[in-house]
Amino acid sequence: MLKKNILLALLVGTSAIALAKQVEVVTTTSTLASIVEIVGAEHTSITAICTGKQDPHHLQARPKYVMMARNADLWIRTGMDLEIGWEMPVINGSRNRNIRPGQSGHLDTSEQIQKLEVPDAGMLSRAMGDVHAQGNPHYLIDPENAKIVSQVIAERLGMLDPEHAAVYAENAAAFGEEIDRRMVDWKAQMEPLNGKSIVTYHKSWIYFTNRFGIDIAIELEPKPGVPPSPSHLTQVVETVRAKQIGIILQEPWYSTKAAKRVADKTDARIVIAPTDTGGDPEGNGYFELIDLIINRITED
């Protein structure tokens, strides 16, 4: 790992960076990995645990994930309990003390994010479904949040690899500038939906819809993590008709059975879009992911 390389360099009287390898980074999601690839460039080696085709809520800790974490210099997580079911079993199994929470090799990118849908602690219970106590963790599909995350990642990489700190900062700044440039077109493309309502399957889209001025009228799930019921779908159909909603938006890993029941009784169309990079061949990078989501939502 990076610290061992630096120690070896000091022992042999050679500069630390001369012997230092790439910073080994493990991210919990593919979207985080896509941002690290831009910020870290050739100075980092990146592996993502959860691919864009998997639901990060329900991933299971597996031996291959433990092996991925064993030699990591930096573990980066989305946080806000998104990985709560499998993160610590993987870290504990790796026996890598450097990536444990509280260590410099552990980074929670949610810490500087303005969190949405944070429940009242006094009201929180299992009866509410799979509600995250720290708020909704799906913040990376808001490009403005991705800018913040890129800066946080650059700072931590610079701490672990000081020689390339300026490079990481420059790459994060360039990423932010590209977001700003593309945001002009993204907002123009989404303008016809500003002030309109849509239906989503799960509470995954609030950061994205807030950014572009869209209202989520109702979810197909009656509660987060609870499958759609016939009585709830009747309510969804009534809402779609009353608000003249034209879009039902959901991730590819959910069944479209419930969405089709609603679409068959209304004029709404079903839009399938991933919330993470790699969930679709057209969205393997961060910019491509946002392009994909917006193109599918706005297509006729």
Secondary structure, DSSP 8 states (H G I E B T S, - for coil): -HHHHHHHHHHTTS-HHHH---EEEEEEEHHHHHHHHHHHGGGEEEEEEE-TTS-GGG----HHHHHHHHT-SEEEE--TTTTTTTHHHHHHHHT-GGGSTTSTTEEETTTTS---S---TTT--GGG-S--TT----GGGSHHHHHHHHHHHHHHHHHH-GGGHHHHHHHHHHHHHHHHHHHHHHHHHHGGGTT-EEEESSTT-HHHHHHTT-EEEEESSSSTT----HHHHHHHHHHHHHHT--EEEE-TTS-SHHHHHHHHTSS-EEEE--SSTTSSTT-SSHHHHHHHHHHHHH--
